[in-house]
């Protein structure tokens, strides 16, 4: 049995904390058994480890989220990176071709696909294990987990069954996000919430890919990925199958996809600087800024602040945020990386087309940036905290708080922190973007080797 965990999302529903690179599953707002907060993906991965499933799990994600996954879960977590965001069918197709041609998995192997961020108790993952036996014994094409509803929700899809078999139900059809009135009638007929967890034999999906004349080789699939249709697995596969079973799950399950559902699971009502008055009932403040926020005399309100923006909303209205910010086109102002974090402080574009971006950057102790260069911008670094070493073309120097470093366009550079290193980076040029980063090496040992080799070939 192999697990594929899908990690995607555009970062809209929990704005302003979430953005393109830091979707909802990466927000560290959930309490753990230790004295620090964890993200949804960290919580789920910990549950997989406790149930013995982590060793068989691989995360499928976009390249923009790869670094934050490695930052939160470690560099050893298996990741399959999509070249582009295409939806769940292409993502799963790419993942199964990897398992088939790279890991040489048998076509009889059971594959289980699930979101990377369900809020569940550990019993849920014991139920996930039951899918393997169910798919083998039933000879079904697909086996799903259906959650017993606790109320008539219009936010979830429903699985409707028409026959009870030995230890599972035969699926009749699906109802996608019905009205509450219709949801009541579905629940009366023992319909289940569709939580997006399903299993199939590898060979079943490979045959579908063959019918669509898609290449089963992972490298070829990767190269042709941008030509695949943007369509969900539900529409492309699940709803076209007539041989589906579902395993009911009676335990706790929740999708923390909106501010009102997320805050219901937070033990504390305040994260970050600020004050919430005692007469502010069922109100939450989550503040990532360095300035305090004061909330007085309001009820059922979420106040969230980050470098990307500020939200003040009635909790019941908070799911509408996606519609209001859909036209926002600013790049992410806060990014979590393998080596630390980056926060954009200011951006200006002048009449002559020149741009200026100011960032505050932190490199964690014993971590390093990549060795890279930019063609379209100059950079000036002002070190404000810590010590480290900087490689700038053929020179290695020690840097510390108070140093100012000029890095012209085209200069190769990388930095490693001896102690936690913070600096203010001012970028100037035209066409400044994340695309103008040309990486040469990642690990510090490789950077030193490259530096040594390139220096020996340079006449000084």
Secondary structure, DSSP 8 states (H G I E B T S, - for coil): -EEEEEE---S-TTTTT--SSS-GGG---EE-SSSSEE-HHHHHHHHHHHTT-GGGEEEEEEGGGHHHHHHHH-TTS-EEEESS---HHHHHHHHHHHHHHTS---TT-EEEEEES--EE-THHHHHHHHHHHHHHHH--SEEEEEEE-SS--SSS-EEEEEEE-SSSEEEEEEE-S--HHHHHHHHHTT-EEEEEEEEEEHHHHHHHHHHTT---SHHHHHHTGGGS----HHHHTGGG-S-EEEEEE-S-EE---SHHHHHHT-S-SEESSEEE-TT-TT-EEEE-SSS-EEE-S-SSEEEEEETTEEEEEEGGGGGGHHHHSTT-----SEEE-SSEEEEEEEEEE-TTS-EEEEEEEEE-TT-B--EEE-SSEEEEEEEEE-EEEEEETTEEEEEETT-EEEE-TT--EEEEESS-EEEEEEEEESS-STT--EEEE-SHHHHHHHHHHHHHTS--
